[in-house]
Amino acid sequence: MNENHNRKVDTRVVVETPEGVDFQFVIAGPGTRAWAWLIDNLLKLGILAGVGILLSAVGVFADSSGNFVTGIMSIIGFVMNWFYGSLFESWMNGQTPGKKSAGLRVVRTNGTPIDVTSAIGRNFLRTADMLPFCYTVGLISMLMTRRMQRLGDLVFDTMVIDERREWISRTGGLTANIEPLLRSECPRRFSVPERTLAVIERLFESDRIISDARREEIARPLSEALRKRLGYQDPAPDPRNPHTYFRTQGFRHTQFILRVLKTFADDPSGSKGNSKNPQASANRTAMKKERSERDSSYEENRQLAGLSSGEPGSES
C-alpha cells in the first residue's frame, strides 16, 4: 500500500535549503509547455511577416532586387530560430513571451534563477529534442524524468515550473492576534513576493521541531531584508510603558515577518470570504497596485526568498 502510494505521480518538486526551509515548485507539463511554444512561434511568425513587409516596401523605394529582401529575411529567420529563446530567457529571467503568458518559468533544479549559459545551451539542444519529428525525443525524455525535463534541461540542469498561483490557505490561527502593517509604516515598496510569504509560512508550520530562539535566528536576515524593502522602522519605546517594548525585542524579527504574512497574504485566515479587518483589506488593495512590478524585479524577489539559505549576493 505504501509502496504504491510512493509511486503516485506528482508534479510538485520540493527544494530544501540548508536552513530547512522548503520551496515547493509545480512542474509544467507537456500540454502547458506546448501552449507556450505555440504562442512563441506565432510571435516569431508575426515578427518575420512584419519585417518582410517592411523590407519589401523599402526594397521597392530603393529599387533593390528581391535577393536583398530574401537575404535579410534569411538572416533574421536564422537568428529567431536559434537565439529567440536564449535571449528572452536570459533577459526575462527564464521566461519567453509565450512562457510568460502561460505562467511558466525556467529555473535551475535547485530553484535558483537560470544563467545565460544554461539559457543558451538548453535552447541550442532543442534541435535534438525535435528529432525525428514533432519533439518526439523531447516528449519521451519528459515522460521518463521526474521533473519532466527534455534533453536540454537534463544537460544544463534546468526545469520548467508553473508559477500560476492558486488560493493559498494559510496556517490556521497563525496570524489571528497579529496586527497587519499599515501603509504609513512602509514608505517604500508596499509588496512582498508570494515566494517569500511561502517561506514565512513554512517557518511556522507545526511539523517543524524548532525552538523559538532558533526560529528568531532564522527569521532575522529575512526580516532585515523585508524592513529595507518596505522602509519599515521600529517605533520608539512608549515612555509610559517601556517594559512592553523591551519585552518584545527578543522576538521582534519573528513578530515582524508574521505581520508581513498577515498583511500580504491573500487571506491570512484561510477562508475565501472578505477580510473582517478593514485595514488589512486596504493594505491588500494598495499591494495589488504594485503587484505588476513583481515580474520585472524577479531576481531581487528570488534573492529575498532565499535569505534563509544564506545565498551569496542577497541584500537580504
Backbone torsions as a table, in degrees:
resi	resn	phi	psi	omega
1	MET	NA	-50.8	179.5
2	ASN	-66.3	-34.4	-179.1
3	GLU	-66.3	-40.8	177.5
4	ASN	-66.5	-36.9	179.5
5	HIS	-64.5	-38.3	-179.5
6	ASN	-67.9	-24.4	-179.2
7	ARG	-86.3	-3.5	-177.9
8	LYS	-61.8	137.1	-177.6
9	VAL	-69.7	132.6	179.2
10	ASP	-141.5	129.4	-178.3
11	THR	-90.5	9.0	178.8
12	ARG	-95.8	140.8	176.2
13	VAL	-126.1	130.4	-179.6
14	VAL	-107.8	125.8	176.7
15	VAL	-110.7	121.7	-177.7
16	GLU	-102.8	130.2	178.7
17	THR	-81.1	165.1	178.2
18	PRO	-58.9	-24.3	180.0
19	GLU	-84.5	0.8	178.1
20	GLY	86.9	14.4	177.5
21	VAL	-96.1	129.2	-175.9
22	ASP	-98.0	139.2	168.9
23	PHE	-109.2	127.4	179.2
24	GLN	-107.1	125.0	179.6
25	PHE	-115.1	144.7	174.3
26	VAL	-101.4	119.7	-177.8
27	ILE	-75.4	133.3	178.7
28	ALA	-74.7	134.3	-179.5
29	GLY	-87.2	173.6	-179.0
30	PRO	-59.3	-37.2	-178.3
31	GLY	-63.8	-47.9	-179.6
32	THR	-66.1	-39.6	178.8
33	ARG	-67.7	-35.5	177.1
34	ALA	-65.0	-37.4	177.9
35	TRP	-64.9	-43.3	177.3
36	ALA	-63.5	-40.6	177.9
37	TRP	-61.7	-40.8	179.6
38	LEU	-64.2	-42.8	179.4
39	ILE	-63.0	-43.0	179.3
40	ASP	-62.6	-41.0	-179.1
41	ASN	-70.2	-35.8	175.0
42	LEU	-64.5	-38.5	177.8
43	LEU	-65.2	-41.6	178.1
44	LYS	-63.8	-41.5	177.3
45	LEU	-63.3	-39.3	178.5
46	GLY	-64.1	-40.6	178.5
47	ILE	-64.6	-45.2	179.6
48	LEU	-62.7	-40.8	179.2
49	ALA	-64.4	-43.5	179.7
50	GLY	-64.0	-43.4	178.6
51	VAL	-65.4	-38.3	178.6
52	GLY	-62.6	-43.8	178.2
53	ILE	-63.1	-42.6	-179.7
54	LEU	-64.1	-45.1	-179.7
55	LEU	-66.9	-35.6	177.5
56	SER	-62.9	-41.8	178.7
57	ALA	-65.9	-41.8	177.9
58	VAL	-64.2	-39.5	-179.9
59	GLY	-64.1	-36.3	178.4
60	VAL	-65.2	-46.2	-178.6
61	PHE	-68.8	-33.3	-179.1
62	ALA	-87.0	-1.3	-180.0
63	ASP	56.6	41.2	-179.5
64	SER	-93.4	161.1	178.7
65	SER	-79.1	164.6	179.5
66	GLY	-67.5	-17.3	179.0
67	ASN	-64.8	-32.6	179.2
68	PHE	-63.1	-48.1	-179.5
69	VAL	-64.3	-43.0	-179.5
70	THR	-62.1	-42.0	179.9
71	GLY	-63.9	-46.0	179.5
72	ILE	-63.7	-40.9	179.8
73	MET	-64.5	-36.2	178.8
74	SER	-65.2	-41.6	179.2
75	ILE	-64.8	-45.4	-179.4
76	ILE	-64.1	-41.0	177.7
77	GLY	-61.4	-39.9	178.2
78	PHE	-63.5	-46.3	-179.4
79	VAL	-63.4	-43.6	-179.9
80	MET	-63.4	-39.8	-176.2
81	ASN	-69.2	-38.4	-173.9
82	TRP	-98.0	-26.8	-171.7
83	PHE	-119.8	-3.6	-179.7
84	TYR	-57.4	-56.8	-178.7
85	GLY	-64.4	-40.4	-177.9
86	SER	-62.2	-47.9	-176.9
87	LEU	-66.0	-44.4	-178.6
88	PHE	-67.8	-42.4	-179.0
89	GLU	-66.9	-31.4	176.4
90	SER	-73.7	-40.5	-175.2
91	TRP	-79.2	-37.4	-175.3
92	MET	-104.0	25.1	175.3
93	ASN	53.7	55.5	173.7
94	GLY	89.8	12.6	-179.5
95	GLN	-127.0	145.1	165.2
96	THR	-107.2	169.7	176.5
97	PRO	-55.0	-38.1	178.3
98	GLY	-66.2	-44.3	178.4
99	LYS	-65.5	-38.3	179.9
100	LYS	-63.4	-42.4	179.9
101	SER	-67.8	-28.6	179.7
102	ALA	-92.0	-1.8	179.6
103	GLY	76.0	29.3	-178.3
104	LEU	-108.9	159.2	176.8
105	ARG	-153.4	143.2	175.6
106	VAL	-93.3	127.4	176.7
107	VAL	-134.0	168.5	173.6
108	ARG	-75.9	160.9	-174.9
109	THR	-67.6	-14.3	175.1
110	ASN	-92.6	7.4	175.6
111	GLY	90.1	-4.8	-179.6
112	THR	-82.9	159.8	-178.5
113	PRO	-62.6	150.6	179.1
114	ILE	-71.4	146.5	177.2
115	ASP	-101.6	174.9	-174.9
116	VAL	-63.9	-42.1	-178.7
117	THR	-60.9	-44.7	179.6
118	SER	-66.1	-38.6	179.9
119	ALA	-63.6	-44.4	179.8
120	ILE	-67.8	-46.6	-175.5
121	GLY	-63.3	-46.6	-177.6
122	ARG	-65.6	-29.8	178.8
123	ASN	-79.6	-31.9	176.2
124	PHE	-67.1	-33.9	179.9
125	LEU	-78.7	-0.6	176.7
126	ARG	-59.0	-31.7	179.2
127	THR	-59.0	-41.7	178.1
128	ALA	-67.7	-36.5	179.1
129	ASP	-66.0	-26.0	-177.1
130	MET	-78.0	-14.4	-178.0
131	LEU	-71.9	153.0	-16.1
132	PRO	-75.3	-18.9	174.3
133	PHE	-166.2	151.1	173.7
134	CYS	51.7	41.9	175.4
135	TYR	59.0	38.6	-179.7
136	THR	-63.0	-48.6	-179.7
137	VAL	-63.5	-43.2	179.5
138	GLY	-62.5	-40.4	-179.9
139	LEU	-66.6	-42.8	178.0
140	ILE	-62.5	-41.9	178.8
141	SER	-62.3	-41.6	179.3
142	MET	-63.2	-41.7	-177.6
143	LEU	-70.8	-20.4	-177.2
144	MET	-98.1	-2.2	-179.1
145	THR	-117.0	147.4	-176.2
146	ARG	-66.4	-33.4	-179.0
147	ARG	-95.3	11.6	179.5
148	MET	53.8	55.4	-177.2
149	GLN	-100.3	132.7	170.9
150	ARG	-82.5	-179.1	-174.1
151	LEU	-58.6	-42.5	179.3
152	GLY	-60.7	-36.9	178.1
153	ASP	-69.6	-39.6	-179.1
154	LEU	-65.0	-43.2	-176.6
155	VAL	-68.2	-39.7	-174.9
156	PHE	-105.4	14.8	170.2
157	ASP	57.9	49.8	178.8
158	THR	-124.6	166.9	175.1
159	MET	-149.3	157.7	179.5
160	VAL	-106.2	123.8	-177.4
161	ILE	-112.6	155.3	177.6
162	ASP	-98.2	114.8	-177.0
163	GLU	-96.2	3.4	178.3
164	ARG	-65.1	129.5	-172.6
165	ARG	-97.8	131.3	170.1
166	GLU	-95.8	175.1	179.2
167	TRP	-63.4	128.7	-178.5
168	ILE	-104.2	124.5	177.9
169	SER	-90.4	114.9	-178.3
170	ARG	-75.1	158.8	-179.8
171	THR	-56.8	125.8	-175.3
172	GLY	-59.0	130.0	176.7
173	GLY	76.0	-1.4	-175.7
174	LEU	-63.5	-39.3	-177.9
175	THR	-115.8	24.6	-174.4
176	ALA	-60.5	-41.7	-176.0
177	ASN	-108.7	22.8	-178.8
178	ILE	-100.9	135.7	177.8
179	GLU	-83.6	131.9	177.9
180	PRO	-70.2	158.7	175.7
181	LEU	-71.4	142.2	175.7
182	LEU	-91.3	148.4	178.5
183	ARG	-59.9	-32.9	-179.7
184	SER	-68.8	-20.4	179.1
185	GLU	-83.0	-13.5	-174.3
186	CYS	-125.0	85.3	-175.7
187	PRO	-71.0	-16.4	-178.9
188	ARG	-95.3	-150.0	-175.1
189	ARG	-62.1	124.8	-176.6
190	PHE	-101.2	66.7	178.0
191	SER	-159.3	150.1	177.9
192	VAL	-135.6	132.2	-178.4
193	PRO	-61.3	145.8	177.9
194	GLU	-59.0	-34.6	179.9
195	ARG	-62.1	-37.0	178.9
196	THR	-70.7	-38.1	176.8
197	LEU	-62.1	-36.7	178.3
198	ALA	-65.6	-36.1	176.8
199	VAL	-63.8	-43.9	-179.6
200	ILE	-61.7	-46.0	-179.2
201	GLU	-62.1	-42.1	-179.5
202	ARG	-62.5	-33.7	-179.2
203	LEU	-64.5	-25.2	-176.2
204	PHE	-106.5	6.1	-179.0
205	GLU	-65.6	146.4	-172.0
206	SER	-69.6	-19.3	-177.8
207	ASP	-82.1	1.6	-180.0
208	ARG	-97.7	117.1	178.9
209	ILE	-86.3	100.7	-173.9
210	ILE	-151.7	140.2	-179.6
211	SER	-77.9	160.9	178.7
212	ASP	-62.5	-37.9	-179.6
213	ALA	-65.5	-42.1	179.0
214	ARG	-67.6	-37.9	177.4
215	ARG	-63.8	-39.5	177.2
216	GLU	-63.9	-38.4	179.5
217	GLU	-65.5	-42.2	178.9
218	ILE	-68.7	-36.0	-176.2
219	ALA	-73.3	-20.3	-172.4
220	ARG	-58.3	-53.7	-178.2
221	PRO	-63.3	-35.9	177.9
222	LEU	-67.3	-41.9	178.7
223	SER	-62.5	-43.6	-178.8
224	GLU	-65.1	-39.4	178.7
225	ALA	-67.3	-39.5	179.2
226	LEU	-69.1	-36.2	175.9
227	ARG	-61.5	-42.6	178.5
228	LYS	-65.8	-40.6	179.5
229	ARG	-63.9	-42.8	-176.6
230	LEU	-86.3	-18.0	-175.8
231	GLY	77.6	26.1	-175.7
232	TYR	-82.3	138.0	175.1
233	GLN	-124.6	136.0	177.4
234	ASP	-62.6	136.9	177.5
235	PRO	-67.7	153.7	178.6
236	ALA	-71.1	155.9	178.8
237	PRO	-60.1	144.2	176.2
238	ASP	-75.8	118.4	-178.3
239	PRO	-58.4	-26.7	-177.6
240	ARG	-79.0	-22.9	-178.4
241	ASN	-149.5	68.6	-176.6
242	PRO	-68.3	-19.6	-176.3
243	HIS	-64.5	-35.2	179.6
244	THR	-62.2	-41.6	-179.6
245	TYR	-61.9	-50.1	-176.7
246	PHE	-71.4	-26.3	178.4
247	ARG	-70.0	-30.1	-177.9
248	THR	-91.8	-8.1	-177.1
249	GLN	-66.4	-28.2	-178.8
250	GLY	-63.4	-26.6	-178.4
251	PHE	-129.5	35.8	-175.1
252	ARG	-69.0	-32.6	179.5
253	HIS	-70.7	-40.9	176.4
254	THR	-61.2	-46.0	-179.5
255	GLN	-64.9	-36.1	-178.5
256	PHE	-66.8	-45.6	-178.6
257	ILE	-69.2	-26.0	172.5
258	LEU	-67.6	-37.3	175.4
259	ARG	-65.1	-36.5	175.8
260	VAL	-62.7	-45.1	178.8
261	LEU	-62.0	-41.9	179.4
262	LYS	-62.2	-36.9	-174.4
263	THR	-80.0	-43.6	-168.1
264	PHE	-104.9	-7.2	173.7
265	ALA	-67.2	143.9	-179.7
266	ASP	-57.1	-40.5	176.3
267	ASP	-154.3	91.7	-175.1
268	PRO	-59.0	-23.6	-178.1
269	SER	-78.8	-13.1	179.7
270	GLY	87.1	-3.4	178.0
271	SER	-99.5	157.8	-176.8
272	LYS	-91.4	3.6	178.9
273	GLY	-80.0	175.4	178.4
274	ASN	-71.2	146.3	180.0
275	SER	-66.7	142.5	177.1
276	LYS	-83.3	-6.0	-178.6
277	ASN	-98.7	106.4	-177.8
278	PRO	-59.9	-35.7	-179.4
279	GLN	-67.5	-39.2	177.8
280	ALA	-63.1	-39.9	178.3
281	SER	-64.2	-41.2	178.5
282	ALA	-64.7	-39.1	178.3
283	ASN	-62.6	-43.7	-179.1
284	ARG	-66.6	-33.4	176.9
285	THR	-64.1	-43.1	177.9
286	ALA	-65.6	-37.1	-179.5
287	MET	-66.5	-38.2	-178.2
288	LYS	-64.5	-27.7	178.8
289	LYS	-66.2	-25.2	-178.2
290	GLU	-103.3	1.9	-176.2
291	ARG	-64.6	-25.7	179.9
292	SER	-65.0	-16.3	179.4
293	GLU	-77.8	-11.1	-170.6
294	ARG	-64.1	-41.7	-177.7
295	ASP	-68.3	-38.3	-178.2
296	SER	-70.7	-20.5	179.6
297	SER	-115.4	36.6	-175.6
298	TYR	-60.9	-39.6	-177.1
299	GLU	-61.2	-44.7	179.5
300	GLU	-64.4	-42.2	-178.5
301	ASN	-65.0	-38.5	-179.4
302	ARG	-66.7	-34.2	177.2
303	GLN	-66.3	-39.9	178.1
304	LEU	-61.4	-41.1	-177.6
305	ALA	-68.0	-23.9	-176.9
306	GLY	-98.2	15.2	-175.4
307	LEU	-61.7	-41.0	-174.5
308	SER	-66.8	-18.5	178.5
309	SER	-88.8	-4.2	178.5
310	GLY	69.3	36.1	-179.0
311	GLU	-65.8	138.9	-179.8
312	PRO	-68.9	150.5	175.0
313	GLY	87.1	-1.2	-179.8
314	SER	-85.5	142.0	-180.0
315	GLU	-78.0	-19.9	163.9
316	SER	-66.9	NA	NA
